């Protein structure tokens, strides 16, 4: 018997908001007992600027989580404490390797409740950190979105988060759409599957259009030097001053240092859902497709590779979201259905269109990463080498490379990771001409993009590894890439 097709509500998801909460994030915890947390978050920028945050946090009482009732309150508390925790760690002249009891104790309890790791995840800074400007307007429009918390108070930081929120909101209907397609494939209803795939491809075009708006209100220099350092995790951060990670105090006296990756778009359940439902299989970075020795069908249904970066990022998602992806993977049948109906040209074309649009989305992402991370990293490193400055914090450490390679957020080589993910997106294409078209078309579109200079494009081709979105990734000859951490 086939496993049942997942129902969105069972995972706290909805056809209207997708992975965003159906109940909009709270702008404030209703219980005045938590006013101290709210006050610190509201004044976070001033406290960091005046170097008073750590002393204020150290003097806080350890508040109980007993006053948190509804899930929206738990999510608000989680986001608050993650912002305070990262500001505490990275908001000084050197990073703090210990998180004090007033923050770590409630954060650990809240994280356990929400089934998410106690670090500034994608959920903390994006999914649960927004509000609509006007309640009667949609939240899939960046002009109707505002952030609740930021580290810097800058428009650039807010915009960086809100572009992702808008993408999540605009992509939300795809969840129900593709579950419908899975059910239709089970019933051999090619017409419905084709209709769903066409709608999916059209919606992916919308997501790409939103993504390429990043440059409108987020300056690459401000992002790289002011915003990105606060998003850093504690994994592989020795060069930045955290050789062991961060110790979360709990009063037991037996605490151990923890190492977590920083926030990453790889933690977006929506983007991973696209791969799962379309049957896209990702290999370790650098490993090429070998049809003579590898069965793609077996590979897609086999257990995850030992160093699977995508699976690792699911640990940073809210538990119900990660379970939803795992359950969808058990019933995903679209690729197999298309492959057994290759004589249906409309179906094949619709499926290939989805792959092409998703590949285009990833191509735009590569261009943005080049502009916001790679180019500033090269410029900063060149200045650092010329001035021979000693690295004292994450931003400075990003400018100083002890080896030729630089590394990026979440635990992998950034540009090889992104490019291989994009290339693998097109591999399941049914028509050979589609694969050839995608390779040529997307490359030409990328190179002709007016947002990115020839220098930036050249940088993206030349650099192997780079400091990532939010901290240090490792990369050597044996590990790294989309399936490593």
C-alpha positions as CSV (number, residue, x, y, z in Angstrom):
1,X,0.0,0.0,0.0
2,X,1.3,3.4,-0.9
3,X,1.9,5.9,2.0
4,X,-0.7,8.6,2.4
5,X,0.0,12.0,0.7
6,X,0.8,14.5,3.5
7,X,-1.8,17.0,4.6
8,X,-0.4,20.5,5.1
9,X,-2.3,21.2,8.3
10,X,-0.7,18.1,10.0
11,X,2.6,20.0,9.9
12,X,1.4,23.5,10.8
13,X,1.5,24.5,7.1
14,X,-1.1,26.1,4.9
15,X,-1.9,26.6,1.2
16,X,-2.0,30.3,1.9
17,X,1.2,30.9,3.8
18,X,3.2,27.7,3.1
19,X,6.1,27.5,5.6
20,X,5.3,31.0,7.0
21,X,3.1,30.8,10.1
22,X,-0.6,30.8,9.4
23,X,-1.0,33.1,12.5
24,X,1.1,36.1,11.8
25,X,4.2,36.6,14.0
26,X,3.5,38.5,17.2
27,X,5.0,42.0,17.4
28,X,5.4,41.6,21.2
29,X,4.9,38.9,23.8
30,X,1.6,39.6,25.6
31,X,2.8,38.7,29.1
32,X,4.6,41.6,30.7
33,X,6.8,39.1,32.5
34,X,8.9,39.1,29.3
35,X,9.3,42.8,29.0
36,X,13.0,42.6,29.7
37,X,13.6,40.5,26.6
38,X,11.4,42.9,24.5
39,X,13.2,45.9,25.9
40,X,16.7,44.6,25.0
41,X,15.6,43.5,21.5
42,X,14.0,47.0,20.9
43,X,17.2,48.7,21.9
44,X,19.6,46.1,20.4
45,X,21.4,48.5,18.0
46,X,22.1,51.1,20.8
47,X,23.2,48.5,23.3
48,X,25.7,47.0,20.7
49,X,26.9,50.4,19.7
50,X,27.6,51.5,23.3
51,X,29.1,48.1,24.2
52,X,26.6,47.7,27.0
53,X,24.7,44.7,25.7
54,X,26.8,42.0,27.5
55,X,26.7,43.7,30.9
56,X,22.9,44.2,30.6
57,X,22.3,40.6,29.6
58,X,24.6,39.3,32.3
59,X,22.4,41.0,34.9
60,X,19.1,39.7,33.6
61,X,17.1,37.2,35.7
62,X,16.6,33.7,34.2
63,X,13.0,33.9,33.1
64,X,10.8,30.8,33.0
65,X,9.1,29.7,29.8
66,X,6.0,28.8,31.7
67,X,4.3,32.0,30.6
68,X,4.5,31.1,26.9
69,X,1.2,29.5,25.8
70,X,0.4,29.7,22.1
71,X,2.9,28.6,19.4
72,X,3.1,32.2,18.2
73,X,4.4,33.2,21.6
74,X,7.1,30.4,21.6
75,X,8.1,31.5,18.1
76,X,8.4,35.2,19.1
77,X,10.5,34.3,22.2
78,X,12.7,32.1,20.0
79,X,13.3,34.9,17.5
80,X,14.0,37.5,20.3
81,X,16.5,35.3,22.1
82,X,18.3,34.3,18.9
83,X,18.8,38.0,18.0
84,X,20.0,38.8,21.6
85,X,22.3,35.7,21.6
86,X,24.0,36.5,18.3
87,X,24.4,40.2,19.3
88,X,25.9,39.1,22.6
89,X,28.4,36.7,20.8
90,X,29.4,39.0,17.9
91,X,28.7,42.5,19.3
92,X,32.0,43.2,20.9
93,X,35.6,43.8,19.9
94,X,36.1,40.0,20.1
95,X,33.5,37.2,20.1
96,X,32.1,35.8,23.3
97,X,32.5,32.0,23.6
98,X,29.9,31.7,26.4
99,X,26.2,32.4,26.4
100,X,25.1,33.3,29.9
101,X,22.3,31.6,31.8
102,X,19.7,34.4,31.3
103,X,19.8,33.7,27.5
104,X,20.9,30.1,27.2
105,X,18.5,28.5,29.6
106,X,15.3,29.8,28.1
107,X,16.6,29.5,24.6
108,X,17.5,25.9,25.0
109,X,14.0,25.2,26.4
110,X,12.2,27.1,23.7
111,X,14.3,25.4,21.0
112,X,13.4,22.0,22.3
113,X,9.7,22.9,22.3
114,X,9.9,24.2,18.7
115,X,12.2,21.4,17.6
116,X,14.7,23.8,16.1
117,X,18.4,24.4,17.0
118,X,19.3,27.3,19.5
119,X,20.9,29.5,16.9
120,X,19.8,32.3,14.6
121,X,18.3,30.1,11.9
122,X,16.4,31.0,8.8
123,X,13.2,30.6,10.8
124,X,14.4,33.0,13.5
125,X,15.4,35.9,11.1
126,X,13.0,35.3,8.3
127,X,10.0,33.0,8.8
128,X,9.0,34.3,12.2
129,X,10.4,37.8,12.0
130,X,8.0,39.9,9.8
131,X,4.8,41.8,9.9
132,X,2.5,43.2,7.2
133,X,2.4,47.0,6.9
134,X,-1.3,46.8,6.0
135,X,-3.3,43.9,7.4
136,X,-5.7,43.8,4.4
137,X,-2.9,43.4,1.8
138,X,-1.0,40.3,0.8
139,X,2.4,39.4,2.4
140,X,3.9,38.2,-0.9
141,X,4.7,41.8,-1.8
142,X,7.9,43.3,-0.3
143,X,6.2,46.8,-0.2
144,X,3.8,45.4,2.4
145,X,6.4,43.8,4.7
146,X,8.5,45.0,7.6
147,X,10.8,43.2,10.0
148,X,10.3,42.9,13.7
149,X,13.9,42.6,14.8
150,X,17.3,43.5,13.2
151,X,20.9,43.6,14.5
152,X,21.8,46.9,12.8
153,X,18.5,48.8,12.4
154,X,19.4,49.3,8.7
155,X,17.0,49.2,5.7
156,X,19.5,46.9,4.1
157,X,19.2,44.3,6.8
158,X,15.4,44.4,6.7
159,X,15.3,44.1,3.0
160,X,17.6,41.2,3.0
161,X,15.2,39.2,5.3
162,X,12.1,40.5,3.6
163,X,13.0,39.4,0.1
164,X,13.1,35.8,1.5
165,X,9.8,36.3,3.3
166,X,8.2,37.5,0.0
167,X,9.6,34.5,-1.8
168,X,8.2,32.1,0.9
169,X,4.8,33.8,0.7
170,X,4.6,33.9,-3.2
171,X,5.8,30.3,-3.3
172,X,3.3,29.0,-0.7
173,X,0.6,27.9,-3.1
174,X,3.1,25.5,-4.8
175,X,2.9,23.2,-1.8
176,X,-0.8,22.3,-2.3
177,X,-0.4,22.5,-6.1
178,X,2.3,19.8,-6.2
179,X,0.6,17.6,-3.6
180,X,-2.4,17.7,-6.0
181,X,0.0,16.7,-8.8
182,X,1.3,13.7,-6.8
183,X,-2.3,12.5,-6.2
184,X,-3.1,13.0,-9.9
185,X,0.0,11.0,-10.9
186,X,-1.2,8.1,-8.7
187,X,-4.5,8.2,-10.7
188,X,-2.7,8.4,-14.0
189,X,-4.3,11.8,-14.6
190,X,-1.7,13.4,-16.9
191,X,-3.9,16.4,-17.7
192,X,-4.0,17.5,-14.0
193,X,-0.3,16.8,-13.6
194,X,0.5,18.9,-16.6
195,X,-1.8,21.8,-15.4
196,X,0.0,21.7,-12.0
197,X,3.4,21.7,-13.5
198,X,2.6,24.7,-15.8
199,X,1.3,26.7,-12.8
200,X,4.5,25.7,-10.8
201,X,6.7,26.9,-13.6
202,X,4.9,30.2,-13.8
203,X,5.1,30.7,-10.0
204,X,8.9,30.0,-10.1
205,X,9.2,32.9,-12.6
206,X,7.6,35.1,-10.0
207,X,10.1,33.9,-7.3
208,X,13.1,34.7,-9.6
209,X,11.7,38.2,-10.2
210,X,11.5,38.8,-6.4
211,X,15.0,37.4,-5.8
212,X,16.6,39.8,-8.3
213,X,15.2,42.8,-6.5
214,X,17.7,42.2,-3.7
215,X,19.9,45.0,-5.1
216,X,17.1,47.6,-4.7
217,X,17.5,48.2,-1.0
218,X,20.5,46.1,0.2
219,X,23.9,47.4,-0.5
220,X,26.6,44.7,-0.9
221,X,29.2,46.5,1.1
222,X,26.8,47.1,4.0
223,X,25.6,43.5,3.9
224,X,29.1,42.0,3.9
225,X,30.7,44.1,6.6
226,X,27.8,45.2,8.9
227,X,25.1,42.6,8.6
228,X,26.7,39.3,7.8
229,X,29.0,39.1,10.9
230,X,26.0,39.0,13.2
231,X,24.5,36.0,11.3
232,X,27.6,33.9,11.9
233,X,27.3,30.5,13.6
234,X,29.9,28.9,15.8
235,X,31.0,26.0,13.5
236,X,34.5,26.2,12.0
237,X,35.0,29.7,13.4
238,X,38.5,29.3,14.9
239,X,39.9,32.0,12.7
240,X,37.2,34.4,13.9
241,X,37.9,33.7,17.6
242,X,35.7,30.7,18.4
243,X,38.0,27.7,18.2
244,X,35.7,25.5,20.2
245,X,32.4,27.0,19.4
246,X,30.0,28.5,22.0
247,X,29.3,27.2,25.5
248,X,25.6,27.4,26.4
249,X,25.5,27.7,30.2
250,X,22.7,25.8,31.9
251,X,24.0,25.7,35.5
252,X,24.8,22.1,35.4
253,X,28.6,22.6,35.4
254,X,28.9,19.9,32.8
255,X,28.2,22.0,29.7
256,X,30.0,21.3,26.5
257,X,30.9,23.7,23.7
258,X,28.4,23.6,20.8
259,X,29.1,24.3,17.2
260,X,26.3,25.4,14.9
261,X,26.2,26.6,11.4
262,X,25.0,30.2,10.7
263,X,21.7,31.1,9.0
264,X,21.5,30.0,5.4
265,X,18.9,30.0,2.6
266,X,19.6,26.2,2.4
267,X,17.5,26.1,5.6
268,X,14.5,27.2,3.5
269,X,12.1,24.3,3.4
270,X,10.4,25.8,0.3
271,X,13.5,25.6,-1.8
272,X,14.2,22.0,-0.7
273,X,10.6,21.1,-1.4
274,X,11.1,22.0,-5.1
275,X,13.9,19.5,-5.4
276,X,12.0,16.8,-3.5
277,X,8.8,17.1,-5.5
278,X,10.6,17.3,-8.9
279,X,12.8,14.4,-8.1
280,X,16.1,16.3,-8.4
281,X,19.0,14.4,-6.9
282,X,22.1,16.2,-5.7
283,X,25.5,14.6,-5.5
284,X,28.6,15.6,-3.4
285,X,30.2,18.7,-4.9
286,X,32.7,17.7,-7.6
287,X,31.1,14.3,-8.2
288,X,29.8,14.2,-11.8
289,X,27.0,12.2,-13.2
290,X,28.0,8.7,-14.5
291,X,25.0,7.0,-16.0
292,X,27.0,3.9,-16.7
293,X,27.7,3.2,-13.0
294,X,24.9,5.0,-11.2
295,X,21.2,4.5,-11.4
296,X,19.5,7.9,-10.9
297,X,16.4,6.1,-9.8
298,X,18.3,4.2,-7.1
299,X,20.2,7.3,-6.1
300,X,17.1,9.3,-5.6
301,X,15.6,6.8,-3.3
302,X,18.7,5.7,-1.4
303,X,19.6,6.9,2.0
304,X,21.3,10.3,2.2
305,X,25.1,10.3,1.7
306,X,27.3,10.4,4.8
307,X,28.2,14.1,4.3
308,X,24.9,15.4,3.1
309,X,24.7,19.2,3.4
310,X,21.1,19.4,2.4
311,X,20.1,16.9,5.1
312,X,22.3,18.7,7.6
313,X,20.4,21.9,6.9
314,X,17.1,20.2,7.8
315,X,18.3,20.0,11.4
316,X,18.1,23.8,11.4
317,X,14.5,23.8,10.2
318,X,11.5,23.6,12.6
319,X,10.8,20.0,13.2
320,X,7.4,19.8,11.5
321,X,8.9,21.4,8.4
322,X,11.7,18.9,8.2
323,X,9.3,16.0,8.7
324,X,7.0,17.3,5.9
325,X,10.0,17.2,3.5
326,X,10.8,13.7,4.6
327,X,7.2,12.5,4.1
328,X,6.9,14.2,0.7
329,X,10.1,12.4,-0.4
330,X,8.3,9.1,0.4
331,X,5.5,9.9,-2.0
332,X,7.1,12.0,-4.7
333,X,6.3,10.5,-8.0
334,X,6.3,13.3,-10.6
335,X,9.6,12.5,-12.2
336,X,8.8,8.8,-12.5
337,X,5.4,9.6,-13.9
338,X,6.8,11.9,-16.6
339,X,9.5,9.4,-17.5
340,X,6.9,6.7,-18.1
341,X,4.8,9.1,-20.2
342,X,7.4,10.5,-22.5
343,X,5.1,10.3,-25.5
344,X,2.9,13.0,-23.8
345,X,4.7,16.1,-25.2
346,X,2.7,18.6,-23.2
347,X,3.5,16.8,-19.9
348,X,7.2,16.5,-20.8
349,X,7.4,20.2,-21.8
350,X,5.7,21.3,-18.6
351,X,8.1,19.3,-16.5
352,X,11.1,20.6,-18.4
353,X,9.8,24.1,-17.9
354,X,9.8,23.7,-14.2
355,X,13.4,22.5,-14.3
356,X,14.4,25.4,-16.5
357,X,12.7,28.0,-14.2
358,X,14.2,26.5,-11.1
359,X,17.6,26.5,-12.8
360,X,17.1,30.1,-13.7
361,X,16.3,30.9,-10.1
362,X,19.5,29.3,-9.0
363,X,21.4,31.2,-11.7
364,X,20.2,34.5,-10.3
365,X,21.2,33.3,-6.8
366,X,24.7,32.7,-8.0
367,X,24.9,36.2,-9.4
368,X,23.7,37.7,-6.1
369,X,26.1,35.6,-4.1
370,X,28.9,36.9,-6.4
371,X,27.9,40.5,-5.9
372,X,27.2,40.3,-2.1
373,X,29.8,37.9,-0.9
374,X,32.5,37.0,-3.4
375,X,33.4,40.4,-4.7
376,X,33.4,42.2,-1.3
377,X,35.4,39.3,0.1
378,X,38.1,39.7,-2.6
379,X,38.2,43.5,-2.1
380,X,38.4,43.2,1.7
381,X,41.1,40.6,1.5
382,X,43.1,42.7,-0.8
383,X,42.8,45.7,1.5
384,X,43.7,43.6,4.5
385,X,46.8,42.2,2.9
386,X,47.9,45.6,1.9
387,X,47.5,47.0,5.4
388,X,48.6,43.8,7.1
389,X,46.0,44.1,9.7
390,X,45.3,41.4,12.3
391,X,41.9,39.8,12.3
392,X,40.0,40.5,15.5
393,X,36.5,39.6,14.7
394,X,34.4,37.8,12.0
395,X,34.4,40.7,9.5
396,X,38.1,41.1,9.8
397,X,38.7,37.3,9.8
398,X,36.8,37.2,6.5
399,X,39.4,39.5,5.1
400,X,42.3,37.4,6.1
401,X,42.9,34.0,4.5
402,X,45.4,31.7,6.0
403,X,45.1,29.5,3.0
404,X,44.1,30.0,-0.6
405,X,40.6,28.8,0.0
406,X,37.8,30.7,1.6
407,X,34.7,29.1,2.9
408,X,31.1,30.0,3.2
409,X,27.9,29.7,5.3
410,X,26.5,26.3,6.5
411,X,29.6,24.2,5.8
412,X,30.5,24.0,2.1
413,X,32.3,25.6,-0.8
414,X,30.0,28.3,-2.0
415,X,30.3,28.7,-5.8
416,X,30.9,25.1,-6.6
417,X,28.0,24.2,-4.4
418,X,25.6,26.6,-6.1
419,X,26.7,25.9,-9.6
420,X,26.5,22.1,-9.3
421,X,23.0,22.5,-7.6
422,X,21.9,24.5,-10.6
423,X,23.4,22.1,-13.2
424,X,21.9,19.1,-11.4
425,X,18.5,20.8,-11.5
426,X,18.5,20.4,-15.3
427,X,19.6,16.8,-15.4
428,X,16.1,15.2,-15.2
429,X,15.0,17.1,-18.3
430,X,13.0,14.7,-20.5
431,X,14.1,16.2,-23.9
432,X,17.7,16.3,-24.8
433,X,17.2,19.6,-26.6
434,X,15.8,21.0,-23.3
435,X,19.1,20.2,-21.5
436,X,21.1,21.8,-24.3
437,X,18.9,24.9,-24.4
438,X,19.0,25.4,-20.6
439,X,22.8,25.3,-20.5
440,X,23.1,27.8,-23.3
441,X,20.2,30.0,-22.4
442,X,20.9,30.4,-18.7
443,X,24.6,31.0,-19.3
444,X,23.8,33.8,-21.8
445,X,21.1,35.3,-19.6
446,X,23.5,35.3,-16.6
447,X,26.3,37.0,-18.6
448,X,24.0,39.6,-20.0
449,X,22.5,40.5,-16.6
450,X,22.9,44.3,-16.3
451,X,23.1,44.1,-12.5
452,X,26.4,42.4,-12.5
453,X,29.6,43.7,-14.0
454,X,32.1,41.6,-16.1
455,X,34.5,41.8,-13.2
456,X,31.9,40.3,-10.8
457,X,31.1,37.5,-13.4
458,X,34.7,36.7,-13.8
459,X,35.2,36.6,-10.0
460,X,32.4,34.0,-9.8
461,X,34.2,31.8,-12.2
462,X,37.6,32.1,-10.7
463,X,37.0,31.8,-7.0
464,X,36.8,28.3,-5.6
465,X,35.8,28.9,-2.0
466,X,34.6,32.0,-0.2
467,X,33.5,33.3,3.2
468,X,29.8,32.7,3.1
469,X,26.6,34.4,4.1
470,X,27.0,33.9,7.8
471,X,30.3,32.5,8.8
472,X,33.0,30.0,8.0
473,X,32.6,26.9,6.0
474,X,35.4,24.3,5.6
475,X,36.6,23.1,2.3
476,X,39.5,20.8,1.5
477,X,40.2,18.1,-1.0
478,X,38.1,15.5,0.7
479,X,35.0,17.2,1.9
480,X,32.9,20.2,1.0
481,X,30.0,21.0,-1.3
482,X,26.3,20.5,-1.5
483,X,26.5,17.2,0.4
484,X,29.2,18.0,2.9
485,X,29.3,19.9,6.2
